[in-house]
Amino acid sequence: QTPTMAEDDMEEDSPGVYVITHHNTFVSDEAKIPPSEQEVTAKLEEGREVSVLEVVEVPEQNRIRARIQNPPGWISLMNVKEGHRWAKKKVNDEEALRGLQADIQNVLQDNGSLHEKVAVLANKMESLRTCNLELASKASAVNNGSMNQSAPAEHGGAG
């Protein structure tokens, strides 16, 4: 079974620094989503960084929830059914740089093998072009030869 986008995102959730991606993300005292807004202890603005201490799945609510340090409490990271996120893990610059460098190496390797494939195809195309020229030359010679042989018969019958 192919993992869904939500499952892919869920795998990356772990303790660390997160950036809030949803305006007025609710903070509550419990891991489960509170039944009413009156149980919300704080609201976080989009762009705010929070330190996630623990990540849990709450399947009956289709949520990945996180316990945060400040303000203390729980937030939703993701709705696993719809794929909506309230916060995304922040990647440190070193980690991001290593990932980009690996991507560049992969592209360069792919690029090198593509150059080799293009060179092989170019040689094959040149061989085909040469073959076509030879065939065209032979076909032309055959057509010219048959015209030369049929011409006297046409003229001979008239005279």
Disulfide bonds with the S-S distance in Angstrom:
none
